[in-house]
Amino acid sequence: MKTRLIVPVVAALAVLAAIFAIKFHAASVARAAQAAMVRPPTTVSAAAVREETWPNTIAAVGALASYRGVTIKTEVEGAVRRIAFESGATVAEGQALVALDDSVEAATLPGLEAQARLASTNLLRARELRAQNTNSPVDLDAAETAAALAKAAVDELKAALAKKHIAAPFAGRLGIALVYPGQFLAKGEAIVRLETLDPIYADFSVPQQELARVALGQEVAVAVDAYPDQAYRARVVAIAPRVNDNTRTVDLRAELANPGERLRPGMFARVEVLLPPTPHALVLPATAVVHNPYGETVYVVEDGVAHQRFIRTGPQRGDLVLVRQGLKPGEMVVTSGQIKLHHGSAVRLDNSLAPLADPAPKPKES
């Protein structure tokens, strides 16, 4: 009975062994074939590390401010009798803007002037009489006081009359008129905004750690969205003596020419403080750098093989990035296709679709 059971078991084991041998042989053949296969080179684009002068700047954002700007207001109350300007007009210093009703003051002035003349005449007579010792010193003092008071009353009324005639304190361009003829204005009410637009200021701030690199007279590049193709140059004319307690930044002011008054106060501005450039700096396209948690790497192509290498980069300018360490001039680095590579991959160069490397790119749809 036992012999009958042993024979089928042995036969089954023999069959299993044969199947295992066949599978093992097939896998060995497949591994050998795979080992014998040569992967085709990966197509990538590449660019040479080049040497050039790298412009150093401190980038900041700010706003344009008028060279001089005030909101002209009334110093006294009164009704608007005449408006002598047009909204948006250019005016000279001292040019009349608004006249308030001064009929009461104008009517009062001749009487006060007559009183002042009479007081002056009485003072002369009192001095003559005092020289002849025919009046007392008290009489002379009274005459002098009366003359002084009369003159002060005239001067006070003339000053009040002058305040009823409002003129431009300096040359500039006016804003929109805020008053109309016949309108009664209270003391301190706004009439119009007056701005001097040429030159104009660019106000901005830089981090406190950059303070040692800025100085009066330093050149500044200013750009505004309204004129994207126009470059403006300015000079630093003021540096705040105190660091902002909240932002730890330092406020600066640059002055720039504004011919044609194209730039207007309040415009957003992109500012770059121009520092001495770095000669013989190494640059490469920013697309060549692979950013990883453990550092920045590039693939350097040597004899058709890509070698991964760690580098240290600096600031970026447009599509270009500064290389501080890890590369030499003329070395070819992969700019696209890195995701398909590993250290030692064979590569084939094709730059027909290589990404651009422009230090000042301008998107076509912007």
ZAMARGU-4260 file (C-alpha; in steps of 0.2 Angstrom, whole numbers, plus 5000, padded with zeros to 4 digits):
<rodrens>
0) 5000/5000/5000 | 5014/5012/5005 | 5023/5007/4989 | 5008/5012/4978 | 5008/5030/4987
5) 5027/5033/4985 | 5027/5031/4966 | 5015/5045/4962 | 5023/5057/4974 | 5040/5054/4966
10) 5033/5057/4949 | 5025/5073/4955 | 5041/5079/4962 | 5050/5075/4946 | 5037/5085/4936
15) 5039/5100/4948 | 5058/5099/4947 | 5057/5099/4928 | 5046/5114/4928 | 5057/5124/4940
20) 5072/5120/4929 | 5064/5126/4913 | 5058/5142/4922 | 5075/5145/4929 | 5084/5143/4912
25) 5071/5155/4904 | 5075/5168/4917 | 5093/5166/4915 | 5092/5168/4897 | 5081/5184/4899
30) 5094/5191/4911 | 5108/5188/4900 | 5099/5196/4885 | 5094/5211/4895 | 5112/5213/4901
35) 5118/5212/4883 | 5106/5226/4878 | 5113/5244/4875 | 5101/5258/4880 | 5100/5271/4866
40) 5107/5288/4871 | 5094/5300/4879 | 5091/5316/4869 | 5094/5332/4878 | 5098/5350/4875
45) 5113/5358/4882 | 5122/5375/4884 | 5140/5380/4888 | 5144/5388/4904 | 5150/5406/4899
50) 5160/5420/4907 | 5153/5437/4907 | 5151/5453/4918 | 5137/5451/4930 | 5128/5466/4935
55) 5125/5467/4954 | 5109/5476/4960 | 5098/5478/4975 | 5080/5475/4970 | 5066/5484/4978
60) 5048/5491/4976 | 5042/5508/4979 | 5031/5522/4973 | 5034/5539/4964 | 5032/5555/4973
65) 5031/5573/4967 | 5046/5584/4969 | 5034/5596/4978 | 5016/5593/4981 | 5003/5602/4992
70) 4984/5603/4993 | 4980/5621/4992 | 4967/5626/5005 | 4958/5642/5011 | 4965/5651/5027
75) 4949/5661/5029 | 4931/5658/5025 | 4922/5666/5011 | 4912/5664/4995 | 4921/5660/4979
80) 4920/5675/4968 | 4931/5669/4954 | 4941/5654/4949 | 4956/5659/4938 | 4963/5641/4933
85) 4958/5626/4923 | 4959/5608/4930 | 4975/5600/4925 | 4984/5617/4920 | 5002/5621/4922
90) 5004/5637/4933 | 5018/5648/4937 | 5023/5653/4955 | 5012/5667/4961 | 4999/5664/4948
95) 4981/5668/4954 | 4970/5653/4957 | 4955/5658/4967 | 4947/5675/4973 | 4935/5675/4988
100) 4922/5688/4991 | 4932/5703/4999 | 4918/5717/4997 | 4917/5720/5016 | 4936/5721/5018
105) 4938/5732/5003 | 4925/5744/5010 | 4933/5745/5027 | 4950/5748/5021 | 4948/5766/5015
110) 4941/5771/5032 | 4956/5763/5042 | 4969/5771/5030 | 4961/5788/5033 | 4962/5785/5052
115) 4980/5779/5050 | 4984/5795/5040 | 4976/5806/5054 | 4985/5797/5067 | 5002/5799/5058
120) 4998/5818/5056 | 4993/5820/5075 | 5010/5811/5079 | 5020/5824/5069 | 5011/5838/5078
125) 5014/5830/5094 | 5032/5829/5091 | 5033/5847/5085 | 5024/5853/5101 | 5035/5842/5112
130) 5051/5849/5104 | 5044/5866/5109 | 5040/5859/5126 | 5022/5864/5124 | 5014/5847/5127
135) 5018/5833/5140 | 5027/5817/5136 | 5011/5808/5139 | 5003/5817/5125 | 5017/5811/5113
140) 5016/5794/5120 | 4997/5793/5116 | 5000/5800/5099 | 5013/5787/5095 | 5002/5773/5102
145) 4987/5779/5091 | 4998/5780/5075 | 5005/5762/5078 | 4987/5755/5082 | 4980/5763/5066
150) 4994/5756/5055 | 4992/5739/5063 | 4974/5739/5059 | 4977/5743/5041 | 4991/5730/5040
155) 4979/5717/5047 | 4965/5721/5035 | 4977/5720/5020 | 4983/5703/5026 | 4965/5697/5027
160) 4962/5704/5010 | 4977/5695/5003 | 4971/5679/5011 | 4955/5681/5000 | 4966/5680/4984
165) 4974/5663/4983 | 4989/5660/4972 | 5001/5646/4968 | 5015/5645/4980 | 5026/5637/4967
170) 5026/5632/4949 | 5018/5615/4944 | 5003/5606/4937 | 4986/5608/4945 | 4974/5593/4949
175) 4955/5593/4948 | 4946/5608/4954 | 4937/5605/4970 | 4927/5621/4971 | 4915/5631/4960
180) 4910/5650/4959 | 4898/5655/4972 | 4902/5641/4984 | 4905/5646/5002 | 4921/5639/5009
185) 4925/5636/5027 | 4942/5639/5034 | 4954/5625/5029 | 4944/5618/5014 | 4953/5610/5000
190) 4953/5620/4983 | 4965/5610/4972 | 4981/5599/4972 | 4997/5607/4965 | 5012/5596/4960
195) 5029/5599/4953 | 5032/5584/4942 | 5049/5587/4934 | 5060/5581/4942 | 5051/5568/4952
200) 5055/5556/4967 | 5056/5537/4968 | 5053/5532/4986 | 5058/5514/4991 | 5066/5504/5005
205) 5079/5491/5006 | 5083/5478/5020 | 5094/5484/5034 | 5108/5472/5030 | 5110/5481/5013
210) 5113/5498/5021 | 5132/5497/5019 | 5130/5495/5001 | 5120/5510/4997 | 5126/5528/4997
215) 5121/5546/4992 | 5123/5549/4973 | 5122/5530/4969 | 5114/5527/4952 | 5096/5518/4952
220) 5086/5510/4938 | 5067/5514/4939 | 5054/5505/4929 | 5035/5507/4929 | 5021/5497/4922
225) 5014/5512/4912 | 5029/5512/4901 | 5037/5495/4901 | 5049/5498/4887 | 5056/5514/4895
230) 5071/5514/4906 | 5074/5528/4919 | 5089/5532/4928 | 5089/5541/4945 | 5101/5546/4959
235) 5099/5542/4978 | 5097/5559/4986 | 5091/5554/5003 | 5093/5540/5016 | 5083/5539/5031
240) 5093/5540/5047 | 5082/5527/5056 | 5078/5509/5052 | 5059/5505/5052 | 5055/5497/5068
245) 5042/5485/5061 | 5050/5480/5044 | 5068/5482/5048 | 5070/5491/5032 | 5079/5508/5027
250) 5069/5521/5017 | 5078/5529/5002 | 5073/5542/4990 | 5080/5544/4972 | 5077/5559/4961
255) 5075/5557/4942 | 5071/5568/4927 | 5053/5568/4921 | 5053/5577/4904 | 5036/5578/4897
260) 5029/5574/4914 | 5025/5556/4909 | 5028/5549/4926 | 5015/5554/4939 | 5016/5553/4958
265) 5008/5538/4966 | 5014/5526/4952 | 5021/5509/4957 | 5039/5507/4953 | 5052/5493/4952
270) 5068/5500/4958 | 5086/5492/4956 | 5101/5500/4965 | 5115/5498/4954 | 5131/5491/4962
275) 5148/5488/4955 | 5147/5473/4943 | 5157/5457/4945 | 5169/5453/4931 | 5172/5436/4924
280) 5157/5429/4932 | 5151/5411/4927 | 5133/5410/4921 | 5121/5397/4914 | 5103/5395/4910
285) 5092/5393/4925 | 5083/5378/4917 | 5100/5368/4919 | 5099/5368/4938 | 5090/5354/4947
290) 5084/5359/4964 | 5084/5345/4977 | 5082/5345/4996 | 5100/5340/4998 | 5107/5354/4986
295) 5107/5360/4968 | 5114/5350/4954 | 5117/5350/4936 | 5122/5337/4923 | 5138/5340/4914
300) 5141/5332/4897 | 5158/5324/4894 | 5161/5313/4879 | 5142/5309/4877 | 5140/5305/4895
305) 5130/5315/4908 | 5138/5317/4925 | 5128/5324/4940 | 5138/5337/4949 | 5134/5348/4964
310) 5135/5367/4962 | 5132/5383/4972 | 5122/5396/4963 | 5120/5415/4967 | 5106/5427/4961
315) 5096/5425/4946 | 5093/5438/4932 | 5079/5433/4920 | 5083/5416/4913 | 5101/5416/4918
320) 5108/5411/4935 | 5125/5415/4943 | 5137/5400/4947 | 5147/5403/4962 | 5155/5386/4964
325) 5156/5369/4955 | 5158/5373/4936 | 5171/5379/4924 | 5170/5390/4909 | 5165/5381/4893
330) 5158/5365/4901 | 5142/5359/4893 | 5127/5357/4905 | 5110/5349/4901 | 5096/5362/4900
335) 5082/5351/4897 | 5078/5332/4899 | 5086/5330/4916 | 5071/5320/4922 | 5076/5306/4911
340) 5094/5306/4916 | 5105/5298/4930 | 5123/5299/4934 | 5132/5291/4919 | 5118/5291/4906
345) 5123/5292/4888 | 5116/5307/4880 | 5113/5314/4862 | 5113/5333/4860 | 5099/5342/4851
350) 5097/5361/4854 | 5083/5363/4841 | 5070/5365/4855 | 5082/5372/4868 | 5074/5384/4881
355) 5079/5402/4879 | 5091/5411/4891 | 5087/5429/4891 | 5093/5440/4905 | 5077/5451/4903
360) 5064/5440/4896 | 5047/5448/4889 | 5033/5436/4888 | 5023/5438/4872 | 5006/5438/4881
365) 5011/5451/4894
</rodrens>
